[in-house]
Amino acid sequence: MLQEKARQFADALDITGFEASAGWLHRFRERNGITWQVVSGEEKAADAASAAAWRDEKFREIVASYSKDDIFNADEMAFFYQMLPDRTMHFKGNSCKGGKQSKVRITVLLCCNSTGTKKLKPLVIGKYKKPRCMRNLVSLPCDYRANSRAWMTRELFSEWLLKVDDEMRSAGRKILIIADNCSAHLVNVRQTNVQLEFLPPNCTSLLQPLDQRIIKSVKAHYRTRLVQRLLINLRMKLPTSINVRQATEMVTGAWWSVASTTIQNCWRKAGLVVMPSESEQGSEESDAGGMWQEVVERLEDGCLGDVRGLCAVRRRSMHVSRTDDR
């Protein structure tokens, strides 16, 4: 848009030979301190008044008959499972062209209770029903389903909800699951042991515990595991590519690694439960950046060549051949 507007000004001022190239745009941004910013659509449109009203009135009424251990939150996250840390790999004066981040994505449904004492097995949704890397596989640490877009659908959510209902019935337990009101969650199934309640519109970023820092913590743990795997493979001179089976194993491990105190703090931040202040702890941070720096240092020490070698490794690790995912 800036480039197009600049061209219009150039035409109006009869300036010839001005192309508003990408290079011009970069220099213009540098001169004027303009940066790209990612704005959360949910948070931007969040209705604080409606969120507070729902929290103080309807929610208090809903949870009156449930213990804290039986109040759950479920939410999906889009997961680019081959995406590596990039904060420590670019050095001033060094060029690393072609290392674009992978856009290979899965969707992961997570669900946990307000005390952090119960996490349900993740549901991972990929693009292929039987990826080549999963053939002859006896079991996975998570549930795996597929559709062409690797998205949550009403059919998949209905199946998951009924499965949870069966588990709770077998355990003699009745629970409340809070979820956002996205179209995939608007299902018409009958549960006996699971009550499903929806958050009000435009309030997800304020009220959803998983959106506070729980999902962020899962991704941090995953990145740590991903870089650890990369380091091991580099040391053993093994392929650095990550397929969907390996991703499901690592994201499940990352989910189990999230501390109960982190979960409690996020429920408290959403204002849905009151926890003792003693449970407050520092947020779980990933050490992926430090380990990624080790990859760089190994390259600089000649283990894998120079920084250009890093670019090649990064491309190999993030651009997995299609056959690896199928």
N, C-alpha and C positions, 0 to 999 in steps of 0.2 A: 504494500500500500504506500509506503514511504517513497519507493522508487517511482511508482506511477504518479504520485503527486509531484515529485521533483521534475519529472518529464513535463507535466502540465505547466509548472512554473517556468521551465526553460523555454517552452513554446511561447508562453505569454510574454516573456522578456526578449524574445527573438535571439536566444542563445543557440548557436549551431554547434554541432559536434558533441553535444552532451548526451551520454547514453544511460546515465544512472545505473552503472554496472554494479555487480555484487561487491567489487572492491571499493567503489565509491560509497556504497551503503555501509560497509564495515568502517571506513574512515569517518563517515558522518556520525555513526553511533559512538565511536571512540571520542571524537571531539566534543560531543554533546552529552556524554555520560548516559547514553541510552542502552539499556540491557534488556534481554529477553526475560520475561517473568512468566512462570506458570501459575495461573490462577485457578484455584479449586472452584469448580462451578457450584458444588454443593455448599461449600462454606460461604461463597459470595452471596448465594441466594438464601442462606439460612435465616429462618424466622425465629429470632430469639424469644419473642413474646409467646408465640405458639408453643415453642419447645418448653418454656417454663410452665405454661398452663397445663400442658399434657403431663409433664413430670410431677407437678404438685397435686394434680387432681386425678386424672384417669389412671395414671401409672400406679399411684399409691393405692387406689382401689383394687386394681388388678392383682397386685403382688401381696395383698393382705393375707391371703390364704396359703402363701408359699414361703418356705424357708429360703435363705440366701443361697443355699446349695442347690436349690431347684429352680433358680432363675437363670436362664441362659440367653445368650445373644448369638445369632448366626449372621454371617456376612460373607460375601465372595470377594476375592481379590484377583485382578488380572496379573499374571505373573510371567515376566519375560525371563525365562529360566536360564538363558545363556548369557545374560547381560552381566558384564564384569565391572568392578570398580574402575573409575577413570580419573580420580582426583590426583593420583601420584604418577601417572605414566607420561604426562606431557611436560617436557623440559624446555625452557626458553632456549631458542636457537636450534632445537632439534626438530626434525620433521617426521611425522608419523602419519602418512596419508593412507587412506583406504581402510583404516580400522573402524568401520562403522559398527555401532551397537546392533546386536541381533534383535529382530522383532518377532522371533518365534515365541508364541504365547500359549499358556495354559490358563485355565480358571481354577481356583482353589476355593472351596467352601469350608469355612472354619466355624466351629461352634464351641463355646465354653460357658461355664457357669460363673457367677459373680464372685465366688471365693477363690477361683482358680484351682479348685480341687478336682474338677472333672472337665476334661477336654475330649470331645468326640473325635473319632477317627476322621481325618480330612477326606473330603470328596474332591478328587482331581478330575477335571474335564479337559480332554485333549481333542485333537482333530481326527485321529484315526482309532478305530475300534480295536484293531489288532496290530499295533506297531511291530515292526520286525524285531525291535529290541525286547519285546515282551512275549514273543513266541516261545512256547514250551516253558513259560514261567509258571511256577506252582502258585505263588501268592505274592501280594504286594502289601506294604505296611499301611496302605490307604485304600479307599474305594476309588475305582477308576471307571469313568464313563467317557463317551465320545459323541461329538457331533461335528458337522463340517466347519463350524466357526469357533469351536472350543468355548462356547458360551453356555451359561446356565439357561435352561428352558423350564417351562412349567412341568413337562413330563419328568425331567430329571429331579426337579425339586420335590415333586409329588412322591417319586420313588424314595428319595432320601428321607422325607418327612415320615412316610409310612414305616420305613426301616427303623428310624429312631423310636417311633411309637411302639413298634414290636419289642424293641430292646427294653424300653421303660416298662412295658406291660410285664415282660418276663422278670424284671427286677422288682416288680411291685412298687413302682415309683411314678409319681405324676409330676411333670415339669412344665414350666412356662418358657417358651422360646420367643424372644423379641427379634423382629427382623424389619428391614425397610420395606416400603410398599412398592418395590419395582414389579413390573408386570409378571416376571417369572415366578414371583412368590404368591401371586393371587391364584391359588389352586383350590379345587373343589374336591377335597378328600375329607374323610371322617376319621378323626383320631379319638382314641379313648384315654390316652395317658399323656398326650402332648397338647397344650393349649398354645396356639399361635396367635400372637398379637403384633400389629404393625405400628411402626413409628409414624408420627404425623408427617405430611408432605413438607419438604424443604427444611427438615430438621435433623437429617441423618448425621451431618458433620458435628452437631452439638450433642446428640443423644446416644449415638451408637458407640458402645464401649470399644468394639473392635477397631473402630476408626480413630480412636484417640491415639494409642501408641502400640496396641497389640499387634496389628498387621505390620507396622513398621518394625517391630521387634522380630517378628518372624522373618522378614526380608533381611534384616541385619544378620541373624543367625544363619540364614541360607547363604548369604554372600561369604560369610566366614568359611562355611563348609565347601563352597564352590572354589574359593581360592586355595584352601588346604588341599583339595583334590588336584587342582592345577599344579601346585608345587610338588606334590608327590609324583604326579605323572611326568613332570619335567625332570625331576631327579632320576626317575627310572626310565627315562626316554620312551615313555608310552604316549599314545595319542591323547590330546588334550580336549577333544570334543566331548560334549555332554548331550546325551540323548534323553528322551522323555522318561524312560524308566529310571535312570539315575537321578533325574530331577525330582520325580515323585518320592524317591527314597530320601533325598536330601531335604526336601521341603517338609516331609513328615517328621524327620529328625529335628528340623528347626522348630516346628510347632511344639513338639514335646519338650524342647529346651526353654521355652518361654517360662519365666518364673511366675509362680502364683502371686507374688507381691506385685509384679508388673500388671497382671490381670486385675488385681484388686484396685490398684491405683487408677487404672483406666476406667473402671466402673465408677470409682469415686469422682473422677474428673467429669464423667458424663452426668453426674448427679443422680444416678439411679439407685445407689446404695450408700449407706454410711459405714465406713470402715474406720477402725482405730488409726490415729495418726502414726502410731509406731510402725505400721506396715509400709510407710512411705520410704522408698529407697531410690537411689539413683537409677536412671533409665539404663536399660541394657544396651550397650554399644557394641557394634561389630568391630573386630580386630582385622577385618578384611583389608582395610587400607594399609595397615602395617605389613601384612603378609604379601600384599600386592607390591609393596616397596621391596620386599625380599626378592620377588621375581625380578624386579628391575635391577637390583644389586647383583643378582646372579648373572644377569645378562651383561652388566658392566664388567664383572669379573672374568668374563669370557666363557661362562658356562654355555651360553647359547648364542654367542656372537655379540653384536652391538645393539643399539636401540632399534635399528631396523629389524633385527631379529625379533625384538619384542612385538613390533607391529605384526610380523608374520605369525608369531605365536598367538597374538590376540585375534587375528583373523581366523586362524585355524580353530581356536577355542570357541569362537562365537558364530562362525558360519559353518554349521554342521551340514553335511550333505543330506539331501532329502531322504536318502535311503536309511540314514541313522534314526530318523524319527518315525519311520513306517514299520 
